[in-house]
Amino acid sequence: MQVGNKSLIRRLVEEALASRADEVLVVIGSQAGEMRKELEGLTTKIVDNKGWEEGLSSSVKAGLEAVSEQSRGALFMLCDQPYVTYDLLNQLIERFESTQASVVACEYAETVGIPALFSESLFFELKKLAGDAGAKSVIVARMEKTETIPFPRGIVDIDTTDDLDALPRA
């Protein structure tokens, strides 16, 4: 889907690349060929999720399998949240580095969720997710060791062309 003159996935990957993240991995599945074209020229590692039909958990697992062994954490984001910026991602990274939190998650609409940065101590638990379960269940189970960053616009996600049409134009 296009937001302005760029696809949403390209714009969000560019935001991730502009952040302080050491490495940016992009997990692709059902529309892999189209996604590869959208990401041409970007210095990112593309991870093919061959089990994408199994649900969201398969993307989490594929991404974690590709994370560097030296990594102290992994920051997850989705390609459907148009208001994610490199500044927000940097805030998550900075809070993670300055605390002993197992998770640093975004807070919006009276809940917590993605984007979120998970300590490597939770990788095993994340790899046990199944079906269409995402990482939110791991965040909720660890609330006592979770730091949050306010992200009111995190509630907005683009799943349909109607969602895209409803976005305010800047």
DRENVEX-607021 format. One record per residue (C-alpha): residue number from 1; residue in three letters; z, y, x. Coordinates in Angstrom, 1 decimal, m for minus. Layout:
! residues N
+-----+---------+--------+--------+--------+
! num ! residuo !     zz !     yy !     xx !
+-----+---------+--------+--------+--------+
! NUM !     ala !      Z !      Y !      X !
...
+-----+---------+--------+--------+--------+
! end
This chain:
! residues 170
+-----+---------+--------+--------+--------+
! num ! residuo !     zz !     yy !     xx !
+-----+---------+--------+--------+--------+
!   1 !     met !    0.0 !    0.0 !    0.0 !
!   2 !     gln !   m0.8 !    3.5 !    1.2 !
!   3 !     val !    1.7 !    6.3 !    1.4 !
!   4 !     gly !   m0.2 !    9.4 !    2.4 !
!   5 !     asn !   m2.8 !    8.5 !    4.9 !
!   6 !     lys !   m1.1 !    5.4 !    6.3 !
!   7 !     ser !   m0.1 !    2.0 !    5.0 !
!   8 !     leu !    3.6 !    1.6 !    4.3 !
!   9 !     ile !    4.0 !   m1.1 !    6.8 !
!  10 !     arg !    2.3 !    0.9 !    9.6 !
!  11 !     arg !    4.4 !    4.0 !    8.8 !
!  12 !     leu !    7.6 !    2.0 !    8.9 !
!  13 !     val !    6.7 !    0.1 !   12.1 !
!  14 !     glu !    6.0 !    3.5 !   13.7 !
!  15 !     glu !    9.4 !    4.7 !   12.6 !
!  16 !     ala !   11.0 !    1.6 !   14.2 !
!  17 !     leu !    9.0 !    2.1 !   17.4 !
!  18 !     ala !   10.2 !    5.7 !   17.5 !
!  19 !     ser !   13.8 !    4.6 !   17.3 !
!  20 !     arg !   16.1 !    3.5 !   20.1 !
!  21 !     ala !   15.5 !   m0.2 !   19.3 !
!  22 !     asp !   14.8 !   m2.2 !   22.5 !
!  23 !     glu !   12.1 !   m4.2 !   20.9 !
!  24 !     val !   10.3 !   m4.2 !   17.5 !
!  25 !     leu !    9.3 !   m7.5 !   15.9 !
!  26 !     val !    7.2 !   m7.6 !   12.7 !
!  27 !     val !    7.4 !  m10.8 !   10.7 !
!  28 !     ile !    4.2 !  m11.4 !    8.7 !
!  29 !     gly !    3.4 !  m14.1 !    6.1 !
!  30 !     ser !    1.1 !  m14.3 !    3.1 !
!  31 !     gln !   m1.3 !  m11.5 !    4.1 !
!  32 !     ala !   m1.1 !  m12.0 !    7.8 !
!  33 !     gly !   m4.7 !  m11.0 !    8.6 !
!  34 !     glu !   m4.5 !   m7.8 !    6.7 !
!  35 !     met !   m1.1 !   m6.9 !    8.2 !
!  36 !     arg !   m2.4 !   m7.6 !   11.7 !
!  37 !     lys !   m5.2 !   m5.1 !   11.1 !
!  38 !     glu !   m2.7 !   m2.5 !    9.8 !
!  39 !     leu !   m0.7 !   m2.9 !   13.0 !
!  40 !     glu !   m3.5 !   m2.7 !   15.5 !
!  41 !     gly !   m2.8 !   m0.5 !   18.5 !
!  42 !     leu !    1.0 !   m0.6 !   18.0 !
!  43 !     thr !    3.2 !   m2.0 !   20.8 !
!  44 !     thr !    5.1 !   m4.5 !   18.6 !
!  45 !     lys !    5.5 !   m8.2 !   18.7 !
!  46 !     ile !    4.0 !   m9.9 !   15.6 !
!  47 !     val !    5.8 !  m13.0 !   14.4 !
!  48 !     asp !    3.9 !  m15.4 !   12.1 !
!  49 !     asn !    6.1 !  m16.8 !    9.3 !
!  50 !     lys !    4.2 !  m20.0 !    8.5 !
!  51 !     gly !    6.9 !  m20.9 !    5.9 !
!  52 !     trp !    6.7 !  m17.6 !    4.0 !
!  53 !     glu !    6.3 !  m19.5 !    0.7 !
!  54 !     glu !    9.9 !  m20.7 !    1.1 !
!  55 !     gly !   11.2 !  m17.2 !    0.4 !
!  56 !     leu !   12.8 !  m14.3 !    2.1 !
!  57 !     ser !   15.2 !  m16.5 !    4.2 !
!  58 !     ser !   12.2 !  m17.9 !    6.0 !
!  59 !     ser !   11.3 !  m14.4 !    7.3 !
!  60 !     val !   14.9 !  m13.8 !    8.5 !
!  61 !     lys !   14.8 !  m17.1 !   10.4 !
!  62 !     ala !   11.4 !  m16.5 !   11.9 !
!  63 !     gly !   12.5 !  m13.1 !   13.1 !
!  64 !     leu !   15.7 !  m14.4 !   14.6 !
!  65 !     glu !   13.8 !  m17.2 !   16.4 !
!  66 !     ala !   11.7 !  m14.5 !   18.1 !
!  67 !     val !   14.6 !  m12.2 !   19.1 !
!  68 !     ser !   15.3 !  m12.1 !   22.8 !
!  69 !     glu !   18.2 !  m14.4 !   24.0 !
!  70 !     gln !   19.8 !  m11.4 !   25.7 !
!  71 !     ser !   20.0 !   m9.4 !   22.4 !
!  72 !     arg !   23.4 !   m8.4 !   21.2 !
!  73 !     gly !   22.1 !   m7.8 !   17.7 !
!  74 !     ala !   19.2 !   m7.6 !   15.4 !
!  75 !     leu !   18.3 !   m4.8 !   13.0 !
!  76 !     phe !   16.6 !   m5.9 !    9.8 !
!  77 !     met !   14.5 !   m3.7 !    7.7 !
!  78 !     leu !   11.9 !   m4.3 !    4.9 !
!  79 !     cys !    8.5 !   m2.8 !    4.7 !
!  80 !     asp !    9.0 !   m1.6 !    1.1 !
!  81 !     gln !   11.6 !    1.2 !    1.7 !
!  82 !     pro !    9.5 !    4.4 !    2.2 !
!  83 !     tyr !   12.4 !    6.6 !    3.2 !
!  84 !     val !   13.5 !    4.7 !    6.3 !
!  85 !     thr !   13.3 !    6.9 !    9.3 !
!  86 !     tyr !   13.8 !    6.5 !   13.0 !
!  87 !     asp !   16.9 !    8.8 !   12.7 !
!  88 !     leu !   18.4 !    6.4 !   10.1 !
!  89 !     leu !   17.7 !    3.4 !   12.4 !
!  90 !     asn !   19.2 !    5.3 !   15.4 !
!  91 !     gln !   22.4 !    6.0 !   13.3 !
!  92 !     leu !   22.7 !    2.2 !   12.7 !
!  93 !     ile !   22.3 !    1.5 !   16.4 !
!  94 !     glu !   24.7 !    4.2 !   17.5 !
!  95 !     arg !   27.4 !    3.0 !   15.0 !
!  96 !     phe !   26.9 !   m0.6 !   16.2 !
!  97 !     glu !   27.3 !    0.4 !   19.8 !
!  98 !     ser !   30.4 !    2.5 !   19.1 !
!  99 !     thr !   32.3 !    0.0 !   17.0 !
! 100 !     gln !   33.2 !   m3.6 !   17.0 !
! 101 !     ala !   31.5 !   m4.2 !   13.6 !
! 102 !     ser !   29.8 !   m7.4 !   13.0 !
! 103 !     val !   27.4 !   m5.6 !   10.7 !
! 104 !     val !   26.3 !   m2.0 !   10.2 !
! 105 !     ala !   24.6 !   m1.7 !    6.9 !
! 106 !     cys !   23.1 !    1.0 !    4.7 !
! 107 !     glu !   25.0 !    2.1 !    1.6 !
! 108 !     tyr !   23.2 !    3.1 !   m1.6 !
! 109 !     ala !   23.5 !    2.8 !   m5.3 !
! 110 !     glu !   27.1 !    1.6 !   m5.1 !
! 111 !     thr !   26.1 !   m1.4 !   m2.9 !
! 112 !     val !   25.3 !   m2.2 !    0.7 !
! 113 !     gly !   22.1 !   m3.6 !    2.1 !
! 114 !     ile !   19.1 !   m3.4 !    4.4 !
! 115 !     pro !   18.3 !   m1.8 !    6.8 !
! 116 !     ala !   21.3 !   m3.4 !    8.5 !
! 117 !     leu !   22.1 !   m4.3 !   12.1 !
! 118 !     phe !   23.8 !   m7.7 !   12.6 !
! 119 !     ser !   25.7 !   m8.8 !   15.7 !
! 120 !     glu !   24.4 !  m11.9 !   17.5 !
! 121 !     ser !   27.7 !  m13.6 !   16.4 !
! 122 !     leu !   26.1 !  m13.8 !   12.9 !
! 123 !     phe !   22.7 !  m15.2 !   13.9 !
! 124 !     phe !   23.8 !  m18.8 !   13.2 !
! 125 !     glu !   25.0 !  m17.8 !    9.7 !
! 126 !     leu !   21.8 !  m15.9 !    9.0 !
! 127 !     lys !   19.7 !  m18.9 !   10.1 !
! 128 !     lys !   21.5 !  m21.0 !    7.4 !
! 129 !     leu !   20.1 !  m18.8 !    4.6 !
! 130 !     ala !   17.8 !  m20.7 !    2.2 !
! 131 !     gly !   15.2 !  m19.9 !   m0.4 !
! 132 !     asp !   14.8 !  m16.3 !   m1.5 !
! 133 !     ala !   18.2 !  m15.3 !   m0.2 !
! 134 !     gly !   18.2 !  m12.3 !    2.1 !
! 135 !     ala !   20.8 !  m11.1 !    4.5 !
! 136 !     lys !   22.8 !   m9.2 !    1.9 !
! 137 !     ser !   25.0 !  m12.2 !    1.2 !
! 138 !     val !   26.0 !  m12.2 !    4.9 !
! 139 !     ile !   26.9 !   m8.5 !    4.7 !
! 140 !     val !   29.0 !   m9.0 !    1.6 !
! 141 !     ala !   30.8 !  m11.9 !    3.1 !
! 142 !     arg !   31.7 !   m9.8 !    6.1 !
! 143 !     met !   32.7 !   m6.5 !    4.4 !
! 144 !     glu !   36.0 !   m6.3 !    6.3 !
! 145 !     lys !   34.0 !   m6.1 !    9.6 !
! 146 !     thr !   31.1 !   m4.0 !    8.2 !
! 147 !     glu !   30.5 !   m0.4 !    8.9 !
! 148 !     thr !   28.2 !    1.6 !    6.6 !
! 149 !     ile !   25.8 !    4.5 !    6.9 !
! 150 !     pro !   25.0 !    6.5 !    3.7 !
! 151 !     phe !   21.4 !    6.1 !    2.7 !
! 152 !     pro !   21.1 !    7.3 !   m0.9 !
! 153 !     arg !   17.3 !    7.0 !   m0.9 !
! 154 !     gly !   17.6 !    3.3 !    0.1 !
! 155 !     ile !   17.5 !    2.5 !   m3.6 !
! 156 !     val !   13.8 !    3.3 !   m3.6 !
! 157 !     asp !   11.5 !    0.5 !   m2.8 !
! 158 !     ile !    7.8 !    0.0 !   m3.4 !
! 159 !     asp !    7.0 !   m3.3 !   m5.1 !
! 160 !     thr !    4.2 !   m2.3 !   m7.4 !
! 161 !     thr !    1.5 !    0.4 !   m7.6 !
! 162 !     asp !    3.6 !    2.0 !  m10.4 !
! 163 !     asp !    6.5 !    2.3 !   m7.9 !
! 164 !     leu !    4.1 !    4.0 !   m5.5 !
! 165 !     asp !    2.8 !    6.3 !   m8.2 !
! 166 !     ala !    6.4 !    7.3 !   m9.1 !
! 167 !     leu !    7.1 !    8.5 !   m5.5 !
! 168 !     pro !    7.5 !   12.3 !   m5.3 !
! 169 !     arg !    4.7 !   13.8 !   m3.3 !
! 170 !     ala !    5.8 !   15.9 !   m0.3 !
+-----+---------+--------+--------+--------+
! end
